[in-house]
């Protein structure tokens, strides 16, 4: 094949440092738009970005020439710098150190999209910590809970 082609969908999840509720309604839509623009600049395609006051879910295609770690670091670094310029209430903003990233088959894209769209309702029943552990178990990812939270 003379051309390199790829369709890699990733569901990315990360929270604010110590799950501080920084992502309020005043900044939420602007933050998601900025994250989407960052993904586009990295040659990814944002499908959906949503979350709650303390974490975000991103469904996106991965650029074929960038590592997952570099892609997510770019999103977090740029959005953190951006949000700190939006007022004194955000100057201590930080993302948690880590992230969750889960592969999504194209046939499951719709289900993941619906899940991300329903974040606010979903978290009336489940905390972010509980949600992440469910994801880790569902995807059979080994973890040590002592190192999940910062």
C-alpha positions as CSV (number, residue, x, y, z in Angstrom):
1,X,0.0,0.0,0.0
2,X,1.5,3.3,-1.0
3,X,-0.6,5.4,1.3
4,X,-0.8,5.2,5.1
5,X,-4.4,5.2,6.3
6,X,-5.9,4.9,9.8
7,X,-9.1,5.3,11.7
8,X,-8.3,5.0,15.4
9,X,-11.1,6.2,17.8
10,X,-10.1,6.8,21.4
11,X,-12.3,7.6,24.4
12,X,-10.1,9.8,26.7
13,X,-11.0,10.6,30.3
14,X,-9.2,12.9,32.7
15,X,-10.1,15.0,35.7
16,X,-9.1,18.3,37.3
17,X,-6.4,18.0,39.9
18,X,-7.9,16.6,43.1
19,X,-11.3,16.7,41.3
20,X,-11.7,20.4,42.0
21,X,-14.9,21.7,40.4
22,X,-13.3,24.2,38.1
23,X,-15.4,23.4,34.9
24,X,-18.4,25.6,35.6
25,X,-21.1,26.7,33.2
26,X,-19.3,30.0,32.6
27,X,-16.3,28.2,31.0
28,X,-17.5,24.8,30.0
29,X,-18.5,25.3,26.4
30,X,-15.5,27.5,25.7
31,X,-13.2,24.9,27.2
32,X,-14.7,22.1,25.1
33,X,-14.4,24.2,22.0
34,X,-10.8,25.0,22.8
35,X,-10.0,21.3,23.4
36,X,-11.6,20.5,20.0
37,X,-9.5,23.1,18.3
38,X,-6.4,21.7,20.0
39,X,-7.3,18.2,18.7
40,X,-7.7,19.6,15.2
41,X,-4.3,21.4,15.3
42,X,-2.8,18.0,16.2
43,X,-4.5,16.5,13.1
44,X,-7.1,14.6,15.1
45,X,-10.8,14.8,14.6
46,X,-12.9,15.6,17.8
47,X,-16.2,13.7,17.7
48,X,-17.6,14.8,21.1
49,X,-16.3,16.5,24.2
50,X,-18.4,16.7,27.4
51,X,-18.1,16.2,31.1
52,X,-18.9,17.6,34.5
53,X,-17.4,20.2,36.8
54,X,-14.4,18.0,37.6
55,X,-13.6,15.9,34.5
56,X,-13.9,15.6,30.8
57,X,-14.7,12.8,28.3
58,X,-13.3,13.1,24.8
59,X,-14.2,10.9,21.8
60,X,-11.7,11.6,19.1
61,X,-9.8,10.1,16.2
62,X,-6.1,9.9,16.8
63,X,-3.7,11.4,14.3
64,X,-1.8,8.5,12.8
65,X,1.6,10.1,13.3
66,X,1.4,11.0,17.0
67,X,1.7,8.9,20.1
68,X,-1.2,8.6,22.4
69,X,0.8,10.1,25.3
70,X,2.0,13.1,23.2
71,X,-1.6,13.7,21.9
72,X,-3.2,13.8,25.3
73,X,-0.3,15.8,26.8
74,X,-0.8,18.4,24.1
75,X,-4.6,18.6,24.9
76,X,-4.0,18.9,28.6
77,X,-1.1,21.4,28.4
78,X,-2.8,23.8,26.0
79,X,-6.2,23.7,27.6
80,X,-4.7,24.3,31.1
81,X,-2.7,27.3,29.8
82,X,-5.8,28.6,28.1
83,X,-8.2,28.3,31.1
84,X,-5.8,30.1,33.4
85,X,-6.2,33.2,31.3
86,X,-10.0,33.3,31.8
87,X,-10.1,34.9,35.2
88,X,-8.6,34.9,38.7
89,X,-11.0,32.0,39.7
90,X,-9.1,29.7,37.3
91,X,-5.5,30.8,38.0
92,X,-4.9,27.6,40.1
93,X,-6.4,25.3,37.5
94,X,-4.6,22.1,36.8
95,X,-5.5,18.7,35.3
96,X,-4.6,15.5,37.1
97,X,-1.3,14.0,36.1
98,X,-2.7,10.9,34.4
99,X,-5.5,9.9,32.1
100,X,-7.6,7.0,30.9
101,X,-7.6,6.2,27.2
102,X,-9.8,3.4,25.8
103,X,-10.0,2.2,22.3
104,X,-13.3,2.3,20.6
105,X,-14.3,0.1,17.6
106,X,-16.1,2.0,14.9
107,X,-19.2,-0.2,15.6
108,X,-19.4,1.2,19.1
109,X,-18.9,4.8,18.2
110,X,-22.6,5.6,18.7
111,X,-22.8,4.0,22.1
112,X,-19.8,5.9,23.4
113,X,-21.1,9.1,21.9
114,X,-24.4,8.6,23.8
115,X,-22.5,7.9,27.0
116,X,-20.5,11.0,26.7
117,X,-23.6,13.1,25.9
118,X,-25.2,11.9,29.1
119,X,-22.4,12.7,31.5
120,X,-24.3,15.2,33.7
121,X,-27.2,12.8,34.3
122,X,-24.9,9.8,34.7
123,X,-23.0,11.5,37.5
124,X,-26.1,11.9,39.7
125,X,-25.6,8.1,40.3
126,X,-21.9,7.6,40.1
127,X,-18.8,9.6,41.1
128,X,-15.8,10.1,38.8
129,X,-13.8,7.8,40.9
130,X,-16.4,5.0,40.7
131,X,-16.8,5.6,36.9
132,X,-13.1,5.3,36.2
133,X,-12.8,2.1,38.2
134,X,-15.7,0.6,36.2
135,X,-13.9,1.6,33.0
136,X,-10.6,0.1,34.1
137,X,-12.3,-3.2,35.0
138,X,-14.4,-3.3,31.9
139,X,-11.3,-2.9,29.7
140,X,-9.3,-5.3,31.9
141,X,-6.7,-2.7,32.8
142,X,-4.5,-3.6,35.8
143,X,-4.2,-0.7,38.2
144,X,-3.1,0.2,41.7
145,X,-5.6,2.5,43.3
146,X,-2.9,4.1,45.4
147,X,-1.7,5.8,42.2
148,X,-5.0,6.6,40.5
149,X,-5.8,9.9,42.3
150,X,-3.9,13.1,42.6
